[in-house]
Amino acid sequence: MLKKDYKALVATNRFDLNTLPVCGARTRSGGLCKHKGNIRNGRCKRHGGASTGPISQSFGKSHHRYVHGLRTKEIIIMRKLLTEITKSLKDLAQEDK
């Protein structure tokens, strides 16, 4: 393929950036975003749209946000019980003296 044929092929397959819509998402200052949106949903790369959330709703070690398990419901309950037990043991020790 000749170089000029390639340039003609690329020129015909490109879309015009000027025809893209303006994003229009609300900014923190209250105005509208003035960046060019994409073809798919009209929003710019900064305001792509709302997240659909995780694909599977499985929780526990297989969940994407599971780090170490120190803040799971079971561990929190166990810690509260442990503090109550230690407090009651300290109270018993104080009464014996």
Backbone as CSV, one residue per row, in Angstrom:
resi,resn,N_x,N_y,N_z,CA_x,CA_y,CA_z,C_x,C_y,C_z
1,MET,0.845,-1.164,0.000,0.000,0.000,0.000,0.899,1.239,0.000
2,LEU,0.550,2.165,-0.805,1.315,3.401,-0.875,0.986,4.304,0.296
3,LYS,1.911,5.184,0.588,1.750,6.070,1.719,0.524,6.973,1.569
4,LYS,0.293,7.501,0.385,-0.852,8.389,0.198,-2.168,7.623,0.292
5,ASP,-2.174,6.350,-0.135,-3.388,5.538,0.009,-3.707,5.318,1.490
6,TYR,-2.673,5.118,2.296,-2.862,4.913,3.730,-3.454,6.163,4.377
7,LYS,-2.946,7.316,4.024,-3.461,8.559,4.587,-4.924,8.762,4.210
8,ALA,-5.294,8.417,2.981,-6.686,8.544,2.554,-7.570,7.569,3.325
9,LEU,-7.076,6.355,3.567,-7.835,5.354,4.299,-8.066,5.797,5.745
10,VAL,-7.036,6.325,6.374,-7.154,6.784,7.751,-8.098,7.977,7.823
11,ALA,-8.030,8.874,6.872,-8.875,10.066,6.885,-10.347,9.701,6.745
12,THR,-10.676,8.669,5.973,-12.078,8.300,5.795,-12.622,7.539,6.995
13,ASN,-11.769,6.819,7.742,-12.236,6.023,8.866,-12.279,6.778,10.188
14,ARG,-11.725,7.962,10.250,-11.728,8.732,11.491,-13.043,9.470,11.649
15,PHE,-13.482,9.639,12.880,-14.670,10.440,13.128,-14.234,11.843,13.487
16,ASP,-15.111,12.767,13.283,-14.797,14.170,13.524,-14.948,14.478,15.011
17,LEU,-13.896,14.956,15.647,-13.928,15.268,17.061,-14.858,16.435,17.367
18,ASN,-15.112,17.275,16.387,-15.981,18.427,16.605,-17.448,18.020,16.725
19,THR,-17.811,16.828,16.255,-19.201,16.393,16.333,-19.537,15.741,17.664
20,LEU,-18.530,15.517,18.517,-18.799,14.917,19.828,-19.578,15.893,20.700
21,PRO,-20.492,15.389,21.508,-21.267,16.299,22.366,-20.426,16.790,23.541
22,VAL,-20.834,17.911,24.109,-20.198,18.422,25.320,-20.691,17.571,26.481
23,CYS,-19.828,17.297,27.440,-20.163,16.400,28.548,-21.392,16.874,29.310
24,GLY,-21.363,18.080,29.834,-22.533,18.629,30.496,-22.789,18.138,31.902
25,ALA,-21.880,17.372,32.497,-22.067,16.911,33.878,-21.894,18.086,34.831
26,ARG,-22.552,18.031,35.963,-22.434,19.092,36.958,-21.085,19.015,37.647
27,THR,-20.430,20.155,37.769,-19.155,20.208,38.469,-19.401,20.608,39.912
28,ARG,-18.353,20.571,40.730,-18.495,20.934,42.141,-18.838,22.407,42.320
29,SER,-18.439,23.223,41.362,-18.760,24.647,41.459,-20.183,24.943,41.006
30,GLY,-20.878,23.946,40.480,-22.266,24.122,40.078,-22.454,24.329,38.590
31,GLY,-21.374,24.552,37.866,-21.476,24.754,36.428,-21.524,23.430,35.674
32,LEU,-21.447,23.515,34.364,-21.456,22.319,33.530,-20.050,22.026,33.022
33,CYS,-19.720,20.744,32.907,-18.427,20.333,32.371,-18.380,20.686,30.889
34,LYS,-17.268,21.257,30.454,-17.152,21.713,29.071,-16.282,20.800,28.210
35,HIS,-15.835,19.656,28.762,-15.016,18.735,27.989,-15.879,18.002,26.962
36,LYS,-15.227,17.497,25.939,-15.927,16.711,24.926,-16.280,15.347,25.491
37,GLY,-17.493,14.886,25.239,-17.924,13.574,25.697,-17.510,12.499,24.708
38,ASN,-17.722,11.234,25.096,-17.380,10.160,24.181,-18.606,9.735,23.379
39,ILE,-18.400,8.864,22.432,-19.477,8.437,21.540,-20.482,7.572,22.289
40,ARG,-20.016,6.763,23.217,-20.846,5.759,23.874,-21.961,6.370,24.711
41,ASN,-21.621,7.261,25.643,-22.655,7.778,26.529,-22.676,9.299,26.621
42,GLY,-21.831,9.980,25.890,-21.858,11.433,25.875,-21.113,12.112,27.007
43,ARG,-20.554,11.351,27.946,-19.825,11.929,29.067,-18.330,11.882,28.786
44,CYS,-17.592,12.810,29.404,-16.146,12.836,29.213,-15.494,11.750,30.054
45,LYS,-14.182,11.637,29.964,-13.491,10.565,30.686,-13.514,10.784,32.191
46,ARG,-13.750,11.999,32.634,-13.825,12.259,34.072,-15.200,11.959,34.653
47,HIS,-16.236,12.026,33.832,-17.607,11.836,34.308,-18.270,10.690,33.550
48,GLY,-17.668,9.541,33.579,-18.138,8.406,32.779,-19.522,7.920,33.105
49,GLY,-20.049,8.204,34.251,-21.385,7.748,34.602,-21.356,7.024,35.927
50,ALA,-22.539,6.653,36.387,-22.655,5.984,37.674,-22.108,4.575,37.595
51,SER,-21.550,4.106,38.691,-21.029,2.750,38.739,-22.174,1.767,38.829
52,THR,-22.021,0.623,38.202,-23.047,-0.412,38.275,-22.849,-1.297,39.480
53,GLY,-21.748,-1.116,40.210,-21.486,-1.905,41.400,-20.784,-3.206,41.051
54,PRO,-20.518,-4.020,42.054,-19.835,-5.277,41.795,-20.724,-6.249,41.021
55,ILE,-20.099,-7.109,40.253,-20.836,-8.063,39.429,-21.513,-9.108,40.304
56,SER,-20.784,-9.676,41.242,-21.373,-10.672,42.138,-21.474,-10.077,43.529
57,GLN,-22.517,-10.415,44.248,-22.736,-9.868,45.575,-22.191,-10.786,46.662
58,SER,-21.180,-11.560,46.352,-20.610,-12.444,47.361,-19.724,-11.629,48.296
59,PHE,-19.877,-11.878,49.591,-19.073,-11.170,50.573,-18.178,-12.165,51.281
60,GLY,-17.167,-11.665,51.922,-16.221,-12.523,52.607,-14.871,-12.443,51.937
61,LYS,-14.111,-13.514,52.020,-12.747,-13.493,51.489,-12.703,-13.363,49.976
62,SER,-13.768,-13.759,49.272,-13.767,-13.665,47.820,-14.209,-12.289,47.330
63,HIS,-14.645,-11.424,48.236,-15.101,-10.096,47.837,-13.910,-9.205,47.511
64,HIS,-14.063,-8.294,46.554,-12.939,-7.478,46.091,-12.458,-6.482,47.131
65,ARG,-13.273,-6.141,48.112,-12.859,-5.181,49.119,-12.355,-5.837,50.395
66,TYR,-12.298,-7.149,50.439,-11.831,-7.855,51.622,-10.322,-7.685,51.739
67,VAL,-9.873,-7.130,52.850,-8.443,-6.895,53.018,-7.873,-7.828,54.078
68,HIS,-8.392,-7.748,55.311,-7.811,-8.526,56.392,-8.858,-9.121,57.314
69,GLY,-10.103,-8.707,57.245,-11.156,-9.287,58.053,-11.270,-8.746,59.453
70,LEU,-10.522,-7.695,59.784,-10.569,-7.161,61.142,-11.812,-6.328,61.411
71,ARG,-12.558,-5.999,60.376,-13.758,-5.197,60.549,-15.021,-5.928,60.103
72,THR,-14.978,-7.235,60.082,-16.182,-7.990,59.762,-17.110,-7.991,60.967
73,LYS,-18.386,-8.267,60.730,-19.373,-8.227,61.815,-19.018,-9.198,62.931
74,GLU,-18.568,-10.388,62.556,-18.256,-11.393,63.570,-17.108,-10.957,64.469
75,ILE,-16.067,-10.397,63.878,-14.905,-9.975,64.658,-15.262,-8.808,65.570
76,ILE,-16.075,-7.882,65.083,-16.480,-6.749,65.913,-17.272,-7.230,67.123
77,ILE,-18.199,-8.166,66.912,-18.985,-8.722,68.010,-18.076,-9.449,68.998
78,MET,-17.113,-10.218,68.489,-16.187,-10.936,69.371,-15.367,-9.964,70.209
79,ARG,-14.919,-8.854,69.608,-14.151,-7.868,70.354,-14.985,-7.219,71.458
80,LYS,-16.248,-6.921,71.158,-17.116,-6.341,72.180,-17.319,-7.312,73.339
81,LEU,-17.545,-8.585,73.022,-17.698,-9.593,74.076,-16.434,-9.719,74.906
82,LEU,-15.295,-9.687,74.246,-14.027,-9.806,74.953,-13.812,-8.632,75.905
83,THR,-14.155,-7.418,75.478,-14.002,-6.268,76.376,-14.963,-6.359,77.557
84,GLU,-16.173,-6.858,77.319,-17.116,-7.034,78.428,-16.607,-8.070,79.427
85,ILE,-16.051,-9.161,78.926,-15.526,-10.218,79.796,-14.355,-9.695,80.629
86,THR,-13.434,-8.992,79.979,-12.277,-8.471,80.719,-12.707,-7.433,81.752
87,LYS,-13.704,-6.627,81.402,-14.198,-5.636,82.367,-14.837,-6.320,83.577
88,SER,-15.627,-7.365,83.312,-16.260,-8.073,84.433,-15.220,-8.799,85.284
89,LEU,-14.170,-9.332,84.673,-13.106,-9.983,85.445,-12.351,-8.967,86.304
90,LYS,-12.117,-7.777,85.769,-11.458,-6.743,86.558,-12.330,-6.321,87.739
91,ASP,-13.648,-6.239,87.493,-14.564,-5.891,88.578,-14.552,-6.963,89.671
92,LEU,-14.509,-8.238,89.266,-14.446,-9.335,90.239,-13.143,-9.277,91.028
93,ALA,-12.052,-8.953,90.357,-10.766,-8.871,91.031,-10.766,-7.719,92.046
94,GLN,-11.431,-6.626,91.708,-11.512,-5.478,92.615,-12.347,-5.825,93.861
95,GLU,-13.411,-6.625,93.661,-14.268,-6.994,94.783,-13.564,-7.924,95.763
96,ASP,-12.693,-8.807,95.257,-11.981,-9.750,96.120,-10.982,-9.045,97.033
97,LYS,-10.467,-7.923,96.628,-9.439,-7.242,97.432,-10.023,-6.517,98.544
